[in-house]
Amino acid sequence: LRRMLLTCELNARLIHADDSHTIVLLGAFWGLGNTPERYLKAKRAGARIGAYIYDIIPLSHPQFCEVELTGYFSEHMGPLCSIADFFLTISDYTRITFETMLRELSMRVVPMATVGLAHEMTEPKTRTEIWPNALTSVSDRPFVAYVSTVEGRKNHLYVVRVWQQLIATGLEVPDLIFVGRNGWRIDPLMDLLEETANLDGRVHIVHDLSDAELN
């Protein structure tokens, strides 16, 4: 992959944006060298600017995010809204919530459309019979898989407490598998798992699975 990317960079042709171009920000507009001021020159040259918005949780629910993220997000959302010609969002919920927030703040509202995230794996089905080595203990047992970054805002602690209550009532629950890297605000979750030995081995956390392993 690095070799392919390097080939693309070495053979790239510099483009000077003008009114025939549309630029869509697909990544984090609040950092990583992708902030709105980077596109001011193109905007002044007549290019249309759009941005893909995943969520606005750092603004709507800052208590579930790191303080630094909320700061960066807030700092750059204003300039982005001032130069963007349109927005794309990953869900109707994000689009409606974002538009409502702009109207409540008396900010400029531009056209928006929902473009859902990709949700199918790229591996051919003939190559998907691969079981993750980290989960050999549950290969022959029923399980529930929850795939997302492990973060406070994604309710993993809530799910574990549900499992804990079901076990306490005597029910035979399936194993619970969290697939995702650790994020922020998960100390209460990790404390509970440590105190209960992962609900006596019924909870598993893995990450960096291939598409085939995830299938």
C-alpha positions, 0 to 999 in steps of 0.5 A, a space after each residue: 500500500 505504501 508503494 502504491 501511495 508513493 507511486 501516486 505521489 511521484 506521478 501526481 500533477 499539481 492542480 490550481 483550483 478554479 471555478 471548474 473544481 469542487 473540493 470535498 473534505 472527506 476527513 477530519 476538518 478540525 485537524 491533521 492539516 485538513 483545516 478550513 483555512 487550507 482551502 481559502 485560496 481555492 475558494 477565492 479562486 471560485 472552487 466549490 467547497 464541501 465537507 463530509 460530516 461524520 457527527 457533531 458530538 463534540 458540540 452537541 455532547 462534549 461530555 463524551 469527548 476529550 476536551 482537546 477534541 471539543 476545542 479543535 472541533 469548535 475552533 474550526 467548525 465556524 470557519 468551515 461553515 463560512 466557506 462551505 458550499 454544501 455538506 454531506 453527512 453519514 446519516 439522516 440523523 447527523 444531517 438533521 441535527 447539524 442543520 437544526 444547530 445551524 438554524 438555532 445559531 442563526 448561521 448560514 445553511 447550505 444544501 446538505 445530503 446524506 451519503 451513508 458509509 460503506 458497509 460491505 467488506 472488500 474480501 471475496 466471499 471465498 476468502 472469508 472463512 478465517 477465524 481470528 486467533 484472538 477469539 479461538 475460545 468462542 469459535 464454537 459458542 454463540 456470541 454477540 459482536 459489537 463493532 466500533 471504537 471502544 469509547 464512552 459515548 458508544 455505550 459499551 459500559 451500558 451493554 456490559 451492565 445489561 449482560 451483568 444483569 442477565 447473568 445475575 438472573 440466571 440466564 445463559 447469555 452469549 459471549 460479548 465481543 467488542 471489536 475496536 480500538 480503545 478510545 477515550 472515557 472508558 475507565 469505568 468500563 475497564 474497571 468493571 471488566 477488571 473487577 469481574 474478570 470480564 464477566 467471568 470470561 464472557 466479554 472479549 475485546 479485540 482490534 485490528 481484525 482483517 476484513 476476512 476475520 471480521 466477516 
